[in-house]
Each structure stands twice: as structure tokens, then as C-alpha cells.
Amino acid sequence: MPPAVRLHEAVALAGRFPLLAGACLEVGEGEVVHLRGPNGAGKTSLLKVLAGLLPVHSGEATVLGWDLVADRRAVRGQVGMLGHESFLYEELTVEENLEFAVRASRGPVVGIRPALEQFGFTGRLASIPLARCSAGQRRRASLALLVARGARLWLLDEPHAGLDQDGRDLLDELLAGSRAASRTVVFASHELERATAIADRTVHLAGGRVVEPPKTPESVEQAAAHVA
């Protein structure tokens, strides 16, 4: 089975500055991968490349069988991205936002109501304008949209930010059940303990490239003991 994500020496630029500088990565179908690295390492840029939001200047990039170098827009109907902005409309209600976005992506509208209820938008809460929602409710609305759209690949940038404990636990359950739901997830998070418990593996980035995990004093000591 081909990987859900494949980058080989992928380069993405902002002007002449390399946001990705020859990144190589493969992610299998149903895998949950945690991106780790300092600010500016290229985590958000990598997510935007996979979402088809950032062009690939050189190298190879395929997502769910689509060649992002040839046509980065073709994959967008199968990819859902949660970034720092919700990209929802302030004047629309939560339910209207989901219906508009799902219809625009030609997704199944039958999933809208269950997704709303799953994230606590029951009764009148689904009918309030987004402008009246708290930061946590906006985050929940964005996550409900991901579920309603049925995207095959989730790209999440600090997904737990702004959520209360119940919201965080619900998100963890969704991510843990990704393989059973035929969903692949790539997410960036600084919450290392939580991310490690969810992810199948962690990928380290630095300088726009995927790198080996940094050696800690503990790992060096363990390696030396193994050799001895």
C-alpha cells in the first residue's frame, strides 16, 4: 500500500527563504504522527505543504496519491487542516458554518448534526453566531468541521490549544481511533507528554528538514552502556 504522505527533498520558499529545505517524510495510511521541533523549525510550513496551501518549489510531494507539485489544489477535498485561525465566518451560526464548508467541499451533510452534538453543540448552541462563541467554542467548532467533512488526512497545528479538559480528552479519543476510522493524522504540538501518548511516532524537524532526534545525556549514557 502506498503511503498517505510522501515528501522527498521537498523545498518550499517564502520569497528566497526556504521554509522547507529538502524535507523527507513518509506517513502510512492510518498513522498518527507527531511533529516536534523548536519555533521556526518548519512544522507549520510542512503542514501547509501537505494541505496544498503552500507550493512545492522543488523535490517530490504526494498526498493520498495526488502529486502536489503538479496540482496542489486537487487534494484539498480529502484534507482537513486545523491551524491557529478558524477560517469560519463570524456572521454565520456554528451549524451554518459547518453546512457551508461541507457543501463547498462536496462532503456528506448527514454528518453535520452528529459532529455538532459530539462537540457539545446541542439545542440552541448550534444556532448561535460564531461571533458570540468563546475561544474554546470556536476551537470545538473547527474540530466538529473536520469530523463532519470526513477528511482522510487531518493536519493539526497545536490542536489542543484553547480547549478545556473535556475538549482535550475528546480530541485525544478521536486521534487514538484514527486507524479504525481510516484516517491519517499529522500534528504539531509542544505538549510532549500528551502528544507522545497519542502518536504512533514522533518526527523531529529543524531548519526545514526532518532530522534525527536530538541526543540527550540519558540517551548517550544508555547507548554507551549497551556498547559496553
C-alpha positions, 0 to 999 in steps of 0.5 A: 500500500502506498503511503498517505504522505510522501515528501522527498527533498521537498523545498518550499520558499517564502520569497528566497527563504526556504521554509522547507529545505529538502524535507523527507517524510513518509506517513502510512495510511492510518498513522498518527504522527507527531511533529516536534521541533523548536519555533521556526523549525518548519512544522507549520510550513510542512503542514501547509505543504501537505494541505496544498496551501503552500507550493512545492518549489522543488523535490517530490510531494504526494498526498493520498496519491495526488502529486502536489507539485503538479496540482496542489489544489486537487487534494484539498477535498480529502484534507482537513487542516486545523491551524491557529485561525478558524477560517469560519465566518463570524456572521454565520451560526456554528451549524451554518458554518459547518453546512457551508464548508461541507457543501463547498467541499462536496462532503456528506451533510448527514454528518453535520448534526452528529459532529455538532452534538459530539462537540457539545453543540446541542439545542440552541448552541448550534444556532448561535453566531460564531461571533458570540462563541468563546475561544474554546467554542470556536476551537470545538467548532473547527474540530466538529468541521473536520469530523463532519467533512470526513477528511482522510488526512487531518493536519493539526497545528497545536490542536489542543490549544484553547480547549478545556479538559473535556475538549482535550480528552475528546480530541485525544479519543478521536486521534487514538481511533484514527486507524479504525476510522481510516484516517491519517493524522499529522500534528504539531504540538509542544505538549510532549507528554500528551502528544507522545501518548497519542502518536504512533511516532514522533518526527523531529524537524529543524531548519526545514528538514526532518532530522534525527532526534536530538541526543540527550545525556540519558540517551548517550549514557544508555547507548554507551552502556549497551556498547559496553 
